[in-house]
Amino acid sequence: MTRLFRFAFSAAFLLLPAVAPAIAQEAAASGGLAIELNDVAPSEKGCKLTFVAGNALAQSLSKVSFEFVLFDQQGLVERMAVLDFRDLPAGKTRVRQFDLPGTKCESVKSLLINDAPACVGEGVDKNTCMTGLKTGSKSAVELKG
């Protein structure tokens, strides 16, 4: 039974990286933050954006917000919005959702993370959230950083 347990444990350990979220792997590789636009879907209010945020920093962040620029299908700025990602504990991955009232999802071509107005944590420099930020998208809408 001990051999069987070791084999099962070894197999599970080897498969872990394959099933771990890509965003957490990106954050760990960079030693920083990684933000992935996971889904864009119509909502009652307008358009709901779902993000997966990974924090591979040594420090937890007690407050993080990002300034997003939304570009329309012609590449023109449609609007700017500051989205509050709240806290991001060190070594953790979190999912955050935001409704953008009055925005039609089909009109959004891409998003740009323009700045991080809030990047707060013990021993964290205010520029930490933008330095080495990794971005990606699993939706039809591109995310740049």
N, C-alpha and C positions, 0 to 999 in steps of 0.2 A: 504494500500500500504506500510506503514511503516513496518508492520509485515513481509510482503513478502520480502522487502529489507533486513531486519535483518536476515531472514531465509537464503536467498540467500548468503549474506555476510558470515554468520556463516558456511554454507556448503562449500563455496569456501575456507575459512580460514582453515577448517578441512582437506580439500583435498590437500592443498598446500604442506605439507610434502611428500605426496605420489607421487606427480609429480615433485618435485624438484630433480635435478640431484644428484645421489648417491655420487658423488665426493664432491659436496658442503657440503653435510651432514657429510661426513667423515672429511673434513677440519674443519667444525664448531665444531664437537665433540672433535677433538684433539686440537683445538685452534692453529693450525699450517698450514702447507701446505699439500695438497693432490694432487698426480699426478696419473691419470688413463690413461692407454694405451687403447684408445677407438677403434682404428681400425688400421689394417696393410693391405696395398693394393699395388699391383704393380703400378708403374708409368712409364712414359717415361724415367726417369733418373735411375730408379732402384726400390726402395721400399719406399713408403710413410707411415710415422707413424703419426697418429693423436692422440693427447693427450688432456685431459681435466684437467686443473689445477685450483685448488681452494685455495684461500688465506683467512684463518680465523684468521690471525694475526691481532693485533691491528694496525700494521703499513703497509703502502703500500710499495711494493718493486719496485724500479725504474729500477733494472736490476737483472735478475736471469738467471743463466745458470747451466746446470747439465752435468756432465760427465757420459755418458752411456757406458756400456760394452755390446756388442752383443755376445751371445753364439750361436754356431751352433747346429745342431741336435745331435751331439755327445757330447755336453757340453763343447766344446773347444771355447776359445775366438776367435771370427772371426775378430773383430775390436773394437776400442774405438772411441767415437765421443763426442765432446762437443756441446750440443744443446742450443741455446740462446732462452729462453722463454720470453725475453724482460721484460716488466713491468707486475706486478701482483698487481692490486689495492686491498687494504684491503677490505675484505667482498665480493669479486667478484670471479666469475668463468670465465675462458677464455679457448678458444680452440686454440691450436697451432699445425701446421703441419710442418713436416720436410721430405724432400726427402733425401734418402741415396743413392747416386750414386754408381752404380756397385754392389749393394746388392740385392740378390734375396730374396723376402719375405719368400718363402718356406724353405729357409735355416736357418732362424732365429727361434730358439726355445725359447729363453728367453732374457730379458734385465735386467741389474742391474744398478741402479743409484749408482755410485761409490763415487761421490763427487759433491759439488756445488762450482765450482771455482769462481762464482760471486753470491753474495747475498747482494745486496746494497739497502739501504733504510734509512731514517732518524731514528736514534736511534736503528738500527738493527745490532746485532752482526753477524759476518761473518759465524758463525756456526748455525744460526737460521734456515736456509733453510733445513739443514739435521736433526736437532733435532726434533724428533717427526714426521718426514715425513711419511705420509701414502701413500701406493702405492696399485694399483689394476689394473686389466685388464679385459676388456670385449671382448678381441680378443683371438685367440688361442695361442698367444704369452704371456708368463708369464712376469710380471714386478715385480721386487723386489727392495727394497730400503735400 
